[in-house]
Amino acid sequence: MENIYYAQFLTIALVHLMAVASPGPDFAIVVKNSVSYGRRTAVYTSFGVAIGILVHVTYILLGLGVVISNSIVLFNMMKYLGAAYIL
């Protein structure tokens, strides 16, 4: 019974790994910062992207994604915290 869950988990983890590794907006901003400001800034940008992904993956693995999506108060709090972080 547990083997089914491990197989499903590994499948989802592999798909997410491929999605994160594929080029997208994160890749574009790292390239832009690399060309504009140099390698050091690109490395810092890459770490920032990785930390952002880590935050999202952590709360999803903990099941907070379901709680946040079902609670308008928590959802709005996450939006405002994200906006404050960007500012």
JOZIKA-V5056 format. One record per helix or strand. SS is the DSSP state (h for helix, s for strand). FROM is the first residue (numbers start at 1). TO is the last residue. If there is no record, write none. Layout:
# JOZIKA-V5056
ss: <SS | SS>
from: <FROM | FROM>
to: <TO | TO>
This chain:
# JOZIKA-V5056
ss: <h | h | h | h | h>
from: <2 | 25 | 39 | 64 | 72>
to: <21 | 37 | 61 | 70 | 86>
